[in-house]
Amino acid sequence: SAVISQKPSRDICQRGTSLTIQCQVDSQVTMMFWYRQQPGQSLTLIATANQGSEATYESGFVIDKFPISRPNLTFSTLTVSNMSPEDSSIYLCSVQDRELFFGSGTQLSVL
Amino acid sequence: GDSVTQMEGPVTLSEEAFLTINCTYTATGYPSLFWYVQYPGEGLQLLLKATKADDKGSNKGFEATYRKETTSFHLEKGSVQVSDSAVYFCALGGNGGYNKLIFGAGTRLAVHP
């Protein structure tokens, strides 16, 4: 099974700033995903991070707000840009390695 | 569009009690169905899955049966333990796949000794 390290585990940020979340996997995986879990709500897929090409975003999410990098098959980053309090959520990285594995998440609070 | 509805929590039980967490879904086609569990401070883990109608997924004493006629995938366990305290998520995946999962809101379970 894939082991995922995600950091930071939590952060408190000021409005208008940006935060980059890192996701490291202990094996090479083709598909990596970023999810968001807003308070009291279910997980929502933000985008699929593709190695060597631009990420594929779901409806309601755009690259300017959530730029994603995928430089190799074991690493990805998600940046939450120009943050507002509405961006306060848990952000989760996941990878597909026969089944879907999740990191422990980044709890983001925006003041 | 596709969606998943779970019973609201928290669910509070005494040890050895019977557990049911309801999950119903709306989907086109024939999705796969999943239950994920998130223990405190950890990432989501796949608990069990079912890929077609009438399949029963089971793991760690938990069971869920894919009921197409009632569009349900209720999670059950005959005798819960304190260590089962966690948040449980029902999810569906289109076209039998694991990616692009659609999750329910999650149900927190607290088991007391």
Interface residues (C-beta under 8 A of the other chain):
Chain A: I4 Q6 M31 F33 G40 Q41 S42 L43 T44 L45 T48 E58 L92 S94 Q96 E99 L100 F101 F102 G103 S104 G105
Chain B: V4 Y36 G41 E42 G43 L44 Q45 L46 K49 F89 Y98 N99 K100 L101 I102 F103 G104 A105 G106
